[in-house]
């Protein structure tokens, strides 16, 4: 809650960028950087890539922990988005990454043992002894450098190659070998953990009162606005409609063309079948979306059994028009805009949510921009 112009919407839009739906635009340097300081950008006094706009720190739930090694369970995952839309991530409270200096002594002792064992072999030469091959890798690095994935993989490969040289029943060298392998894998594991957790970051779905689904959409006109990029003039006007089409699995042009298609001649059975299949596919997809929306809205709207309320959402196509109506208990269809503002808000919300969350509903964060202006507080609480 907050007064008008307090910046609530701006904060929600920024948070959405932590993991936005695919079709949502990123930051716009011209419009999203403070105007009074914009010369700092144009003169490159400040670089957009260096400006952190939004920061998110995520605690791990049980499902997250099950997907990563135990030593990372106490970490938090941090993701930041910069003004140029570059993304960065790292772990807080992760095991310390291994530097060359951290393993240098153990490597030296193990190599001394391996070299000694290798001297007794038939193919012994100065060039192929273990220490010579390992030093080719480690001598190229500074002691304070982190051991990168390539170096780590090369060292692990060499240690595994020379493992048979370790003297049998030499517990100390066996333990040293195991310790080194574990240390070398830590840096690799952190990179793998980051990749796993990045995929588990929730999708941030922003819903605003501007995103209303219209009760009647002229498909040809909408297709022209999309193709001519007229949406940029008022990107909110058609946003709910475009989300509805995404939910249905069509674009405006595709549905418009279906509506224009003339029935083939009755003497062409193959063309008639293709035409019928196309119409049936459209009808089935519209029906499936209608049923899905009806089910979800009923769960939230919670119709009063003693008072007639909306029973069904019905999405239908008629020529160039895509229509959204509400069918009551008598079977009477009423245009969506004839229902209450709160009910329209609820329908529009679920359309946007299902379309933008892309079936990741259990891993989505809802950002509701002033729902209380249209929706009763009790129903907002149920979402």
Buried (B, 14 or more C-beta within 10 A) or exposed (E): EEEEEEEBBEBBBBBBBBBBBEEBEBBEBEEBBEEEEEEBBEEEEBEBEEBEBBEBEBEBEEEBBEEBBEBBEEBBBBBBBBBBBEBEBEBEEBBEBBBBEBBEEBBEEBBEBBBEBBEEEEEEEEEEBBBEBBBEBBEEBEEEEBBBEEBBBBBBEBBEEBEEBBEEEEEEBBEBBEEBBEBBBBBBBBEBBBEBBEEBBBBBBBBBBBBBBBBBBBBBBBBBBBEEEBBEEEEEBBBBBBBBBBBBEBBBBBBBBBBEEEEBEEEEEEEBEEBEEEBEEBEEBBEBBBBBBBEBBBEBBEEEEEEEBBBBBBBBBEEBBBBBBBBEEEEEEEEBBEBEEBBBBBBBBBBBBBBBBBEEEEEBBBBBBBBEEBBEEEBBEEB
